[in-house]
Amino acid sequence: MGRLVWLFLPLWLFGSVLHLAIGATPSRINPLLATDSASGEIAGWIFNGLFKYDKDGKIVPDLAASYHFVDERHLEVELRRGVTWHDGAPFSADDVLFTYQLIRSPKIFTPYADEFRYVEEVEKLGPYKVRITYKKPYFKALQTWMVGIVPKHILENEDDIMTSSFNRHPIGTGPYKLEHFEVSQDIILTANESYFIHPPNIERIHYHFLPDPATRFLMLKSHKLDVGSLSPLQLERQIDQEFRRFYAIYEQPSRGYTYLGFNLKDPKFQDKRVREAINLAIDRQELIDLLFLSHARICTGPFMPGTFAYNPNVPPPRVDLHRARSLLAQAGYGPQRPLEFEIATNSNNSIRLYAAQIIQYQLARIGVRVRIRAMEWQAFLNTVVMPRRFETVLLGWGLGLTPDAYSIWHSDGMRKGGFNFVGYSNPEVDRLIEEAETTIDQKRLAQLYQQIFALIVADLPYIFLYIPNSITAVNRSIHPVEPALVGIMHNVIDWIKP
């Protein structure tokens, strides 16, 4: 009898498991609707786009087998043959066409629709071939198709994609399948044995639901996680030699920044003098010294250093409390009528919460009274950020390797579901963004983006704060781990965990 029980135990019990942590419950595990980082991370294992970045940041085919530009406006893509969805159904050009039609349809609200605004038509040329026609030359013609493709055979009859059960029980073509997902619980992914590159060597990924950063660190220290992020304080003062023997530590600049965003529909923040006073009172270097112990840099604007869009001629603002008080006085604020506002942020990010407290202290030096509201991520996203019910938000953006100003900085992004939730609008910025999008010449593109950079900084829709370093600990028994421009985990399907 015992022998029969052994034979029928699930195979994954005997396979290797990669233990990771997740700090928030994904809202929708659908690549077309995944606007929060938790949803995006899980969806990334489950879905593929037509293209992706390789480890060096070069665009390469993913679900595409090959491609060529017929001319500047027409792209033809041959699709991989033999790819199947997780339920065994074949992937084909029908899924690509359906995904495009869904993104552009009124059935869903997605900021990713902006990526497709220059696509004029998608035609099926055969079961494994599509032709994409652009309205005009587009500098992100290939990057557009990095969005995850979704299955037509499952979603074509859905009445409401936004509330579909698919968003919690997704079916993709990716290296891992979703096995278990419940709100505020661990998430289990299992290897896709039919994955078109090759089945992942690690059979299961176990995401431990750990919203408290301190608990995540304790799990890491007790070797219950294979990969985990470290804060600078943890790196400098809270790990020992035993930790370093078990984990290899990788540090590199992150591709993202933290900012304080103003609700520009709020009358008090429509006065630029108020925004400038706050900007002059916030000491970014003090934030970095206190929060990151030198493992960060000051953020001077909306695009990352090292990219073509970065403007090196825009310096960080100098702290000037005297001028900050003068500007507030000009705007009608002072001891008898102090400026008061709320900073809203998410409670599961301790660094961000500490940053809010430091900013609260710094602004008190010029007589500004700040309240802090910290909420669980999903509640924060759904009841504060996207409905735009805030005075200011303390948040961060993770940016791709090819900067795209449109979704965040163009006035079109103010529509429902868009990423321009602070309500920023500058006609000149809109014009430059639109010109940049049809600019193939890289030198001219850089000039346009650097102009956009300078104008946004001058308008102060955000207070740009800091760019943290990414510090990652990885179980030394796992190999081959290859740090790269795109991060540590680009080749997880090749990882072997003894």
Secondary structure in CASP SS format (residue, H / E / C, confidence):
PFRMAT SS
TARGET T0000
AUTHOR 0000-0000-0000
METHOD secondary structure of the structure
MODEL  1
M C 1.00
G H 1.00
R H 1.00
L H 1.00
V H 1.00
W H 1.00
L H 1.00
F C 1.00
L C 1.00
P C 1.00
L H 1.00
W H 1.00
L H 1.00
F H 1.00
G C 1.00
S C 1.00
V E 1.00
L E 1.00
H E 1.00
L E 1.00
A E 1.00
I E 1.00
G C 1.00
A C 1.00
T C 1.00
P C 1.00
S C 1.00
R C 1.00
I C 1.00
N C 1.00
P C 1.00
L C 1.00
L C 1.00
A C 1.00
T C 1.00
D C 1.00
S H 1.00
A H 1.00
S H 1.00
G H 1.00
E H 1.00
I H 1.00
A H 1.00
G H 1.00
W H 1.00
I H 1.00
F C 1.00
N C 1.00
G C 1.00
L C 1.00
F E 1.00
K E 1.00
Y E 1.00
D C 1.00
K C 1.00
D C 1.00
G C 1.00
K C 1.00
I E 1.00
V E 1.00
P E 1.00
D C 1.00
L C 1.00
A E 1.00
A E 1.00
S E 1.00
Y E 1.00
H E 1.00
F E 1.00
V E 1.00
D E 1.00
E C 1.00
R C 1.00
H E 1.00
L E 1.00
E E 1.00
V E 1.00
E E 1.00
L E 1.00
R C 1.00
R C 1.00
G C 1.00
V C 1.00
T E 1.00
W C 1.00
H C 1.00
D C 1.00
G C 1.00
A C 1.00
P E 1.00
F C 1.00
S C 1.00
A H 1.00
D H 1.00
D H 1.00
V H 1.00
L H 1.00
F H 1.00
T H 1.00
Y H 1.00
Q H 1.00
L H 1.00
I H 1.00
R C 1.00
S C 1.00
P C 1.00
K C 1.00
I C 1.00
F C 1.00
T C 1.00
P H 1.00
Y H 1.00
A H 1.00
D H 1.00
E H 1.00
F H 1.00
R C 1.00
Y C 1.00
V E 1.00
E E 1.00
E E 1.00
V E 1.00
E E 1.00
K E 1.00
L E 1.00
G E 1.00
P C 1.00
Y C 1.00
K E 1.00
V E 1.00
R E 1.00
I E 1.00
T E 1.00
Y E 1.00
K C 1.00
K C 1.00
P C 1.00
Y C 1.00
F C 1.00
K C 1.00
A C 1.00
L C 1.00
Q H 1.00
T H 1.00
W H 1.00
M H 1.00
V C 1.00
G C 1.00
I C 1.00
V C 1.00
P C 1.00
K H 1.00
H H 1.00
I H 1.00
L H 1.00
E C 1.00
N C 1.00
E C 1.00
D C 1.00
D C 1.00
I H 1.00
M H 1.00
T H 1.00
S C 1.00
S H 1.00
F H 1.00
N H 1.00
R C 1.00
H C 1.00
P C 1.00
I C 1.00
G C 1.00
T C 1.00
G C 1.00
P C 1.00
Y E 1.00
K E 1.00
L E 1.00
E E 1.00
H E 1.00
F C 1.00
E C 1.00
V C 1.00
S C 1.00
Q C 1.00
D C 1.00
I E 1.00
I E 1.00
L E 1.00
T E 1.00
A E 1.00
N C 1.00
E C 1.00
S C 1.00
Y C 1.00
F C 1.00
I C 1.00
H C 1.00
P C 1.00
P C 1.00
N C 1.00
I C 1.00
E C 1.00
R E 1.00
I E 1.00
H E 1.00
Y E 1.00
H E 1.00
F E 1.00
L C 1.00
P C 1.00
D C 1.00
P H 1.00
A H 1.00
T H 1.00
R H 1.00
F H 1.00
L H 1.00
M H 1.00
L H 1.00
K H 1.00
S C 1.00
H C 1.00
K C 1.00
L C 1.00
D C 1.00
V E 1.00
G E 1.00
S E 1.00
L C 1.00
S C 1.00
P H 1.00
L H 1.00
Q H 1.00
L H 1.00
E H 1.00
R H 1.00
Q H 1.00
I C 1.00
D C 1.00
Q H 1.00
E H 1.00
F H 1.00
R H 1.00
R H 1.00
F H 1.00
Y E 1.00
A E 1.00
I E 1.00
Y E 1.00
E E 1.00
Q E 1.00
P E 1.00
S C 1.00
R C 1.00
G E 1.00
Y E 1.00
T E 1.00
Y E 1.00
L E 1.00
G E 1.00
F E 1.00
N C 1.00
L C 1.00
K C 1.00
D C 1.00
P H 1.00
K H 1.00
F H 1.00
Q H 1.00
D C 1.00
K H 1.00
R H 1.00
V H 1.00
R H 1.00
E H 1.00
A H 1.00
I H 1.00
N H 1.00
L H 1.00
A H 1.00
I C 1.00
D C 1.00
R H 1.00
Q H 1.00
E H 1.00
L H 1.00
I H 1.00
D H 1.00
L H 1.00
L H 1.00
F H 1.00
L C 1.00
S C 1.00
H C 1.00
A E 1.00
R E 1.00
I E 1.00
C C 1.00
T C 1.00
G C 1.00
P C 1.00
F C 1.00
M C 1.00
P C 1.00
G C 1.00
T C 1.00
F C 1.00
A C 1.00
Y C 1.00
N C 1.00
P C 1.00
N C 1.00
V C 1.00
P C 1.00
P C 1.00
P C 1.00
R C 1.00
V C 1.00
D C 1.00
L H 1.00
H H 1.00
R H 1.00
A H 1.00
R H 1.00
S H 1.00
L H 1.00
L H 1.00
A H 1.00
Q H 1.00
A C 1.00
G C 1.00
Y C 1.00
G E 1.00
P C 1.00
Q C 1.00
R E 1.00
P C 1.00
L C 1.00
E E 1.00
F E 1.00
E E 1.00
I E 1.00
A E 1.00
T E 1.00
N E 1.00
S C 1.00
N C 1.00
N C 1.00
S H 1.00
I H 1.00
R H 1.00
L H 1.00
Y H 1.00
A H 1.00
A H 1.00
Q H 1.00
I H 1.00
I H 1.00
Q H 1.00
Y H 1.00
Q H 1.00
L H 1.00
A H 1.00
R C 1.00
I C 1.00
G C 1.00
V C 1.00
R E 1.00
V E 1.00
R E 1.00
I E 1.00
R E 1.00
A E 1.00
M E 1.00
E C 1.00
W H 1.00
Q H 1.00
A H 1.00
F H 1.00
L H 1.00
N H 1.00
T H 1.00
V H 1.00
V H 1.00
M C 1.00
P C 1.00
R C 1.00
R C 1.00
F C 1.00
E C 1.00
T E 1.00
V E 1.00
L E 1.00
L E 1.00
G E 1.00
W E 1.00
G E 1.00
L C 1.00
G C 1.00
L C 1.00
T C 1.00
P C 1.00
D C 1.00
A C 1.00
Y H 1.00
S H 1.00
I H 1.00
W H 1.00
H C 1.00
S H 1.00
D H 1.00
G H 1.00
M H 1.00
R C 1.00
K C 1.00
G C 1.00
G C 1.00
F C 1.00
N C 1.00
F C 1.00
V C 1.00
G C 1.00
Y C 1.00
S C 1.00
N C 1.00
P H 1.00
E H 1.00
V H 1.00
D H 1.00
R H 1.00
L H 1.00
I H 1.00
E H 1.00
E H 1.00
A H 1.00
E H 1.00
T C 1.00
T C 1.00
I C 1.00
D C 1.00
Q H 1.00
K H 1.00
R H 1.00
L H 1.00
A H 1.00
Q H 1.00
L H 1.00
Y H 1.00
Q H 1.00
Q H 1.00
I H 1.00
F H 1.00
A H 1.00
L H 1.00
I H 1.00
V H 1.00
A H 1.00
D H 1.00
L C 1.00
P C 1.00
Y E 1.00
I E 1.00
F E 1.00
L E 1.00
Y E 1.00
I E 1.00
P E 1.00
N E 1.00
S E 1.00
I E 1.00
T E 1.00
A E 1.00
V E 1.00
N E 1.00
R C 1.00
S C 1.00
I C 1.00
H E 1.00
P C 1.00
V C 1.00
E C 1.00
P C 1.00
A E 1.00
L C 1.00
V C 1.00
G E 1.00
I C 1.00
M C 1.00
H C 1.00
N C 1.00
V H 1.00
I H 1.00
D H 1.00
W C 1.00
I E 1.00
K C 1.00
P C 1.00
END
